[in-house]
Amino acid sequence: MTTLQRQRPSAPAVPQQSALRRARRVLRPARALPGAVVSLVLAGGLGASAAEVVAGLLGHPLGWVPVDELAELAGRTTWQEASQAAVVTAAAGAAMVLLAVVPGRCRLVPVQTADQLIVIGITRSGLRRTLRAAAQQVAGVDKARVRLRPRTIEVTVVTAAESSGAMLRQVGTAVGDRLAGVGTLGTGEVVVRLRRKGG
């Protein structure tokens, strides 16, 4: 198997890095679904408990929350056991807050725009498809596979046994031109690997 690494020509590093940071910050998904689930569970549980306490004070318990059993359990629990449960509950609460505060992993690749107020991203699968199509347009390439790594784009092409290593440069140029046309930010260098049929 033969390999070629090709550095993409890019814009000046400082503006591109600031645009990349801004785009990644904006495109990170919020953890809305886990937050909504936790909020609904807590609101339901605390609301049922409050309704049970108020109904019990009025002399008509609802029976939603086993108040008598909980009071008996609290009377049998030692301070040592209660402190352990409190530590576990505090750790679970801190983990939930951390999950809510820290944004999720960005699943979009930022795309450069002329307007700094506009942030656009392309899906990783969409970028893989367009780069694979660009690699397969090179004469002699039978099949291509694209992998997006953190700092590189790895393109593996399958070709006939009589194909030469010059195909690496052609595939690298085609993929680099397509990347420049799309205008992705922070994708790094293109690594092209040539695999011959039957090899």
N, C-alpha and C positions, 0 to 999 in steps of 0.2 A: 504494500500500500504506500502511496506517495502522498506527501503533505505539503501544503503551501500556506503560509500566513501572510495576510495582506492587511496593512493598516489603512483604515478609511481616511481619506482627506476630510477634515472637519473644520468647523468655524473656530475662532479663538476660544481658548479653554475657559477663561473666566466667565464671559457671558453665557457660554453653553452650560457650565457647571451651575450657575445661579438659576438658569431656566430649568435645568434638570431637577434641582432641589425643589423649586417651586412646583413643578409638575408632579413630582412624586408625592409631595405633601398634599396637593389638591386631589390627586387620583386615588389616594388610599381610602379604601372603603371603611365607613364607620361600622361599629358592631351593633347595628340597630336591632337585628333579630334577637341575639342573646340578651341585650338590654331590655327589650320589650317582654321577653319571656320571664326574666327575673322580676321585672316590675309587676307583671300581672300576677305571678305566684305570690309575691310579697303582699301586694294589695289585697288579693283574695284572702290569704291567711290572716293578715292583720285585721281586715274588715270583718271576717267571721268571728275572730276573737273579741273585737270591740262590741259587735252585736250581741254575742253571748254574754259578755259581762253586763251590758246595759239591761238585757232581758232578765238576767239573774237578779240584778238589783231591784228590778220592778216586780220580782216574784213569779215571773213566767219564763223559765229557762227554755231556750230553743233546742238544746241537745246537739248542736253542731260541733261544739268543742267539749271534750270530756273534762269539765272543770274539776269535779270531785276527784277523779283519778290523778289529774295533774297536781292538785293540792296535796294528795296523799304521797305522791312521788316526791314532791318538794320537801315534805316533812321527813321522809326517810333518807334523803340525799345529804351526804356530809359536805363540808366546805371544800374538802380536797377534791371530791368528785365534781362539784359545781365549778371549781376553778379550771379543771381539765376541760369540761364542756365549754366553758367560756373561751378558753384559748382556741379550741377547735372552731367555734362559731366565729371568733374574731378573725382567724386565719381564712376561713371560707369567705367572710365579708370582704377582707382585703383582696383576696383573689378575684372576687367579682368586680370590685372597684377597679382593679388593675386591668381586667379584661375590658371594662367599659371605657377606660381612659386611653389605653394603647390602641391605635387603629390597626385594622387588619392588614394583611399582606397585599400589596398592589398587584393586581393581575393584568394591568394594562401597561403597554410600553409607551412612554411619552413621545409625542411628535412635536417637532419644532414648528412654531407659528410666527407670523410677522407681528401680530399684535400680542403684547405681553399680558394683556388682560384675558386672553383666550387660552385655555389649556385643553389639549386634545390628546387622546390616547388610542392606541390600536391594540386589539386583543393579541395575546401571544400566539394563539392558534392562527389568527388571520395573518400575522407577520410571517409565521412559518410557511403558510400556504403560498403567500406572494413570493417569498424568497425561493421556495422549491420550484414554483413555476418559472422564475427567472433562470434558475440553474438548469432546468430541463429544456429550456429553449436553445441552449448551446448545442451545436451539432455534435453528434456522437454520444451524448449523454442519454443512457437508457432509463435511469431512475435516479432520483435524488432524495436525500433525507436531510432535514434541517433540525438542529438542536440549539436552543437559546440558553447559553450559559451566563453566569453573572457578568463576566467581562469579555466574552467572546461569542461569536456565532459560528457554530461548527456545521459545515456543509459536507456531506459525504455523497459522492456521485458514483454510480455504477456504470461502467463503460465496457466496450468490447476489448478483447485482448490486444488488438492492434493499435489502440489509441495511444497517443503520445502524452508526455507530461505537459505539453503546451496547453492541454485542455484545462489544467489547473488554473493557469493564468486567465483563460477565457471565462471560466466559471467564477473565479474571484472578481473579475471585472464586472461581469453581469450582475452578480449579487451585490457588489459595492455600488454599482449604478442604481440598482433598484432601491437600496437602502438610502442613497442620497436623494432619490426621487420621493420616497416616502417621508424622509426627514426625521427619522427616529433619533432620540437623544440617549446617550449613555449605553449604546449597544456594543461598543468596543470594536476589536478587530475581527476580521473574517478569517476563519481557518477552513481551508478546503482540503478534503481528503479524497483521494481517487482510489476506488476499489475496482479491480478488474473482474469481469464475469468469470465465475468458476474459481476465483482466487480466495 
